[in-house]
Amino acid sequence: MWSERKNLTELVGSLLIITAIGILWLTPGHFVQSASALESVKASGRGSIICPDGRIFNNAQIQFESAENKKGNVSSGHWDIELSGTAPAPNKTGSIYRAEITKSHDFILTGTEQQDILCRSNTIIGSTIDITISGQCGTRSAISFSALNGEKGTFTGTSVCTSINK
């Protein structure tokens, strides 16, 4: 009988601990701290790009779009840089796999370059050069492009940023 009472006491104690953890988990403060946002950035701008070999293109246009998927945590999108007034337009293209919008309405996009006809003399498909695109949300805002191989770009354009708490 003593062992049955001891087992019952241990069971009740375990249930109380589990209940307390559940209550703490469901408190409103926890939801505020762990709430995340569905974020998207869409932008275009004009400016210049500097290749690793020092060539500068002043008539460049950047366009990009990134959005979080329905399950959250993963962003997907694409970007490209083209020269205005050239046919066919030399370009750089790639994908975006991470997007972040800060409280100060800045954005930081991380991705990879998948094609480069602009800074390289031939097309390279499947490149694994990491890139970052950053800037401020809004009109006539600064947009920066940088790649691990030394490519850099500065643009002025319009960036539409959306952040919805989910």
N, C-alpha and C positions, 0 to 999 in steps of 0.2 A: 504494500500500500504506500509505503514511504517513497519508493522509486516512481510510482505512478504520479504522486503529488509533485515530486521534483521535476518530472518530465512535463507536467502540465504548467508548472511555474516557468520553466524555461521556454515553453511554447508561447505563453502569454507575454513574457518579456521580449521575445523575438518579434512578435506581432506589434508590440508597442514601438519598438525601434523602427520597424518597417513603416508603420503609420506616421511616426514623427518625420522620417526622411521624406515620405510622400507629401506631407503637409508643407515642409520647407521647400520642396521642389515646386509646389504649386502656388507659392506666395507671389503676389503681383510683382514684387521687386525682382524676382528671378526672371520673370518674363521680360521685364524692361531691359535687364542686363543681357539676356540672350537673344533678344529680337534682332533679326537681320533684315536687310533691305534687298528688294529686287531692283537691280541697278542696270541702267542702259545709258549709253553715250552714242550720239550720232553727230558728226561734224564734218565740215569741209573748210578749207582755207587755202590761201595763196602765199607763197614765200620762196625760200631758197633751200637748196640741199647741197651739202659739201661731201664729196666722195673721199674715201681714204687716200686716194692719190693726189688730192688737192684740187681737183676740178670742182668748180662751183656752177650750179645751175640756178639762175635767179627767177626763172619763169615756171616754177614747180607748183603743182596743186596737190594737196593731200585730201583724201576722203577716207572716212572710217566709220564703222558702226559696230557696236558690241552690245550684247544683251545677255542677262543671266537666263539659264534654261529654267523650265518649269519646276524642276526638282531643287533648284537653288545650288549654291556653292560653286557652280561651274559657269563661266561665261564663254560665249562663242561669238565670233565676229570676224570681220575682214578689214583690211586696209589696203590702200594703194596710193602711190605717188606717181604722177605723170607730168610731163612737160607740156605746157600750153603751146599751141601753134606748130607742132611737129607731126608729121605723118610718115609712117606709123609712130605713134607716141611712145618713146622709150618709157618704160615704167618699172616700178618696184611693186610687188604685191606680197601679201602674207596674211596670216591669221592672228586672231586675238584669242587668248585663252583665260585671261583674268582682267577684270575691271573693278576699279574702286573709285567711289566718289567720297571725298572728304567732307567734313562738316563746314569747311570754308569754301565749298563749291569748286574744288579742284578735282581733276580726274587723273588717274594713273592707269594706263592700259599696258598689259604685258603680252607679248606674242612672239611670233617667229616670222622671218622673211622666207618666202618660198620661191620667189622669182626676182631676178635683178637684171634688167637690160640696161638700166640707166648708168650705174657706176661700173659695171663690168662690160667687157667687150662682147660677151656672148651670154646666152640665156643659161642660167643655172637653176634647175628645178629641183626641189627637195632640199634646199639649203637649210641648215639648222642654225642660222644666225639669230640670236635673241635680240628683240627690239623692245623699246619702251616709247610710248606716246603719252605725253602729259600736257596739261594746260588748265585753263580756267573755263568754267561753264559760262556761257553767255555770248553776246555779240561783240565783234571786234576784239576778240580775246586772243591771247598768245597760245600757240600750240607748238610743242617741241617734239622732235623725233630724234631718237638716238639708237644706234645699233652697236653691238659688241665689237664689230670690225672697224669702228671709227666713223661711220657715216653719221652725219648730224644734219638736222633740218630745223629751220625756224619759219613759222607760218603765222598769219593773222587770219582769223575766220570766225565762224559761228559754231559753237558747241552746245548742243541741246542735251542736258543731263537730266535723267529721271531717277529718283530714288524713292521707292514705295516700301514702307514697312510691311512685312508679311507676318 
